[in-house]
């Protein structure tokens, strides 16, 4: 059966990968609703080999403004809504928190108002691991763990989730929330970590690696300075001080697109009052890597020396969390598995970037 899906932010990095995945794996038609900000580029869509203008409609709209009846008519009837549109860069949220948070909250309200007034459609809200704050070593956050955002970006995403839950409970809007982790892939903006690594290494420039100083004992056990010995300028006798890089689970954008399609097609959404909370899944990369390991892997693919410098994670970026980790077992138990492996996805991304000589990335 063929459906029509409304995809906000469809010309952005994750959005154009979702469009590509849908075009390759379904007969669905896609309506892209986008304000085409610095992160949006229609060329990302048209560069995709499977792009079909007969199946993809692009509608311009700044989602800080309500969706009026005339725009509803232009969009036409849809069966699904996937809300990817949001400002998403942590540094930008720190530099200008007011407009950043207001943008993300306003677009959430306007999209849910639209979905609530339309015929009942499945509505997926894409969120982030960062709503939970830093993950303790050895623990991966589960769905519905306590939110503890560390910066205006993650706070705005937590607010979006809360608004979605309120519409689910108050108006019966069919909502599912999907939290993803660090996403990478082709055509990503140069401000993100993997494109930044590629650009800097290709130009022989050191890559900044966010890390935290830790005290290491004789047996190799690490103790972060923030947990103990903060008042002493030197580590205890027999200990030494080392850098502990931040760590993430890395997820290719096509794997995230596959998970979103799975939730739309194969999951029955929770309804209120039959359930006390809406459907929620974590989509996680297959392996956890620290920031230095990612630099080393990219350098190996490029065949260059991995030049880097450790940078204190908090003084360099206040509100930055050293470790993010999600438990992805729930969606896997429902039947979804990532179709693309990490190592091969990373290799293809790096080689694609080099081959296409993306000007923003190569400048580093």
C-alpha positions in Angstrom: 0.0 0.0 0.0 1.2 3.5 -0.8 1.1 6.3 1.7 1.9 10.0 1.9 4.3 11.1 4.6 5.0 14.7 5.8 8.6 15.1 6.7 9.7 18.3 8.4 13.3 19.3 8.0 13.5 16.9 5.0 16.3 18.9 3.3 18.5 18.7 6.3 21.2 16.1 7.0 19.1 13.4 8.7 16.0 14.4 6.7 17.5 13.8 3.2 18.7 10.4 4.3 15.2 9.5 5.5 13.8 10.6 2.1 16.5 8.5 0.4 15.6 5.5 2.5 11.9 5.9 1.8 12.3 6.3 -1.9 14.5 3.1 -2.1 12.4 0.9 0.2 8.7 2.0 -0.3 6.3 3.3 -2.9 5.3 6.2 -0.6 5.1 9.8 -1.6 7.0 12.4 0.5 6.1 16.0 1.3 9.1 17.9 2.7 8.2 20.9 4.9 11.3 23.0 5.4 12.4 26.6 6.1 15.7 25.9 4.3 17.9 27.4 7.0 21.8 27.2 7.0 21.4 23.4 7.7 18.9 22.8 4.9 19.8 22.4 1.2 17.5 21.1 -1.5 20.6 19.9 -3.3 21.0 17.3 -0.7 17.7 15.8 -1.8 18.3 16.1 -5.5 21.8 14.6 -5.2 20.4 11.4 -3.9 20.4 8.8 -6.7 16.9 7.6 -6.1 15.4 11.1 -6.0 12.1 11.3 -7.9 10.4 14.7 -8.3 7.1 12.8 -9.1 7.2 11.4 -5.5 8.8 14.3 -3.6 7.1 17.6 -3.0 9.0 20.5 -1.3 7.0 23.1 0.6 8.7 26.1 2.2 7.5 27.1 5.6 9.1 28.5 8.8 7.6 26.4 11.5 7.9 29.1 14.1 4.6 30.3 12.4 1.4 28.3 12.6 0.3 26.1 9.7 -2.7 28.0 8.3 -5.5 26.5 6.2 -4.0 27.6 2.9 -0.8 25.7 3.8 -2.8 22.6 4.9 -4.3 22.6 1.4 -0.9 22.8 -0.3 0.4 19.9 1.8 -2.7 17.8 1.1 -3.8 14.7 2.9 -1.0 12.7 4.7 -0.9 9.4 6.5 2.2 9.9 8.6 4.1 12.9 10.1 7.8 12.6 11.1 9.1 15.7 12.8 12.8 16.1 12.3 12.9 19.9 12.2 14.9 21.5 15.0 17.9 23.6 15.7 20.4 21.0 16.8 23.9 22.5 17.5 24.9 22.7 21.1 27.3 25.7 20.6 24.7 27.7 18.9 22.2 27.0 21.7 24.8 28.2 24.3 25.6 31.4 22.3 21.9 32.3 21.8 19.7 30.3 24.0 16.6 32.4 23.8 15.9 32.2 20.0 17.2 28.7 19.9 14.8 27.3 22.5 11.9 29.5 21.3 12.4 28.1 17.8 12.3 24.5 18.9 9.3 24.9 21.2 7.3 26.9 18.7 7.7 24.5 15.9 6.7 21.6 18.2 3.5 23.3 19.1 2.7 24.2 15.5 3.3 20.7 14.2 1.2 19.1 16.9 -1.6 21.6 16.3 -1.5 20.6 12.6 -1.5 16.9 13.4 -4.3 17.3 16.0 -6.5 19.1 13.5 -5.9 16.7 10.7 -7.3 13.2 10.4 -5.6 10.9 13.0 -2.1 10.2 11.7 0.9 8.6 13.2 3.2 11.3 14.5 6.9 10.5 15.2 8.9 13.1 17.2 12.7 12.6 16.8 14.6 13.4 19.9 18.0 12.9 21.3 20.1 11.0 23.9 21.1 14.3 25.4 17.7 14.8 27.2 19.0 12.4 29.8 22.2 14.2 30.5 25.6 12.5 31.0 25.5 8.7 31.3 27.4 7.2 34.2 30.1 4.7 33.2 28.6 1.3 32.9 25.0 2.5 32.5 22.9 3.0 29.4 19.8 5.0 29.8 16.5 3.2 29.2 13.2 4.7 27.9 11.5 6.9 30.4 14.6 7.3 32.7 14.7 10.8 34.3 15.5 13.7 32.1 18.4 15.9 33.2 19.5 18.1 30.2 22.8 19.9 30.5 22.5 22.7 27.9 19.8 24.8 26.1 19.7 22.4 23.1 19.0 19.3 25.2 16.6 21.2 27.3 14.7 22.3 24.2 14.5 18.7 23.0 13.2 17.6 26.5 10.6 20.3 26.2 9.5 19.0 22.8 9.1 15.5 24.2 7.0 16.9 27.1 4.8 18.9 24.7 4.3 15.7 22.5 3.3 13.7 25.6 0.8 16.4 26.7 -0.9 16.3 23.2 -1.0 12.5 23.3 -2.7 12.6 26.7 -5.0 15.7 26.2 -6.0 15.4 22.6 -5.3 11.7 21.8 -2.7 12.6 19.1 -1.1 9.3 18.0 2.5 10.1 19.1 5.7 8.1 19.3 9.0 9.4 20.5 12.3 8.1 19.0 15.6 9.1 20.8 18.7 8.6 18.7 22.4 9.1 19.4 25.2 10.7 17.4 24.3 10.4 13.8 26.8 10.6 10.9 26.8 10.1 7.2 27.2 11.7 3.8 26.5 15.4 3.3 26.7 16.3 7.0 27.5 19.9 8.0 31.1 20.7 8.6 30.4 21.8 12.2 29.7 18.2 13.2 32.5 16.0 14.6 33.2 13.5 11.8 33.2 16.0 9.0 35.4 18.2 11.2 37.8 15.3 11.7 38.0 14.6 7.9 38.6 18.3 7.0 41.3 18.8 9.7 43.2 15.6 9.0 43.2 16.2 5.2 44.7 19.6 5.9 47.2 18.4 8.5 45.5 20.3 11.3 45.1 18.9 14.8 41.6 17.7 15.8 40.3 18.9 19.2 39.3 15.8 21.2 37.0 16.6 24.2 38.2 14.8 27.3 38.4 15.0 31.1 41.5 14.6 33.3 41.4 11.5 35.5 43.6 10.1 38.2 44.9 6.6 37.3 46.1 4.3 40.1 48.9 1.8 39.9 46.4 -0.9 38.9 45.0 1.2 36.0 41.8 2.2 37.8 40.5 5.6 36.8 39.0 8.2 39.1 37.7 11.4 37.5 39.0 14.5 39.2 35.4 15.8 39.5 34.6 12.8 41.8 37.5 13.1 44.2 40.7 14.9 44.9 39.4 18.1 43.4 41.1 20.1 46.1 44.6 18.8 45.5 46.8 20.1 42.6 48.4 16.7 42.2 47.2 13.2 42.1 47.7 11.0 45.2 51.0 9.1 45.7 51.4 6.4 43.2 48.8 7.8 40.8 49.1 9.7 37.5 46.9 12.0 35.6 45.6 11.0 32.2 43.0 12.3 29.7 39.7 10.4 29.4 38.0 11.2 26.1 34.3 11.5 25.9 32.4 8.6 24.3 29.4 8.1 22.1 27.5 5.4 20.2 27.6 6.3 16.5 24.7 5.7 14.2 24.6 6.1 10.4 21.7 8.2 9.2 20.3 5.4 7.0 20.0 3.2 10.1 18.0 5.9 11.8 15.8 6.2 8.7 15.3 2.4 8.8 14.2 2.6 12.4 11.8 5.4 11.8 10.2 3.5 8.9 9.9 0.4 11.2 8.1 2.4 13.9 5.6 3.8 11.3 5.0 0.5 9.6 5.3 -2.2 12.2 4.5 -0.7 15.6 1.1 -0.2 17.1 1.2 3.2 18.9 0.1 3.3 22.6 -3.1 5.1 23.2 -4.4 7.0 26.3 -5.9 5.9 28.7 -5.1 2.3 27.8 -1.5 3.2 28.5 0.1 5.7 30.9 2.6 7.0 28.4 3.1 7.0 24.6 5.3 4.7 22.5 9.0 5.5 22.9 12.1 3.8 21.5 15.9 4.3 21.6 17.8 3.9 18.4 21.4 3.2 19.1 24.6 2.6 17.2 26.2 -0.9 17.3 29.3 0.1 19.2 30.5 2.7 21.7 33.6 4.6 20.7 35.5 7.4 22.5 36.3 10.6 20.6 40.0 9.6 20.1 39.0 6.2 18.7 36.8 7.9 16.1 39.7 10.2 15.1 42.0 7.2 14.8 39.5 5.3 12.7 39.0 8.2 10.3 42.7 8.7 10.0 43.2 5.0 9.2 40.7 5.2 6.4 42.4 8.4 5.0 45.8 6.9 5.4 47.1 9.8 7.4 48.7 10.4 10.8 45.9 11.0 13.5 46.9 14.4 14.7 44.9 15.6 17.7 45.0 17.6 21.0 43.0 16.9 24.1 40.7 19.8 25.2 39.0 19.9 28.6 35.4 19.1 27.7 33.6 21.5 30.1 35.8 24.6 30.0 35.9 24.3 26.2 32.2 23.8 25.9 30.1 24.4 29.1 27.1 22.1 29.2 28.9 19.4 27.3 28.5 15.8 28.6 31.4 13.5 28.6 29.4 10.3 27.9 26.1 9.6 26.2 24.6 6.1 26.2 21.2 4.6 25.4 19.8 1.1 25.8 18.5 0.1 22.4 17.1 -3.3 23.4 13.4 -2.4 23.4 13.3 -1.6 19.6 15.4 -4.7 18.9 13.0 -6.8 20.9 10.2 -5.4 18.7 12.0 -6.7 15.6 14.2 -3.9 14.3 18.0 -4.3 13.6 20.3 -1.8 11.9 20.8 -2.8 8.2 24.2 -1.1 7.9 27.3 -1.9 10.0 29.3 0.9 11.6 32.8 0.2 10.2 31.5 0.0 6.6 29.2 3.0 7.0 32.1 5.1 8.4 34.4 4.0 5.6 31.8 4.8 2.9 31.1 8.2 4.5 34.8 9.2 4.7 35.5 8.1 1.1 32.4 9.7 -0.2 33.4 13.0 1.5 36.9 12.9 0.0 35.7 11.9 -3.4 33.1 14.7 -3.6 35.5 17.3 -2.1 32.8 19.0 -0.2 34.1 22.5 0.1 32.8 23.1 3.6 34.4 19.9 5.0 37.7 20.1 3.2 38.4 23.5 4.6 38.3 21.9 8.1 
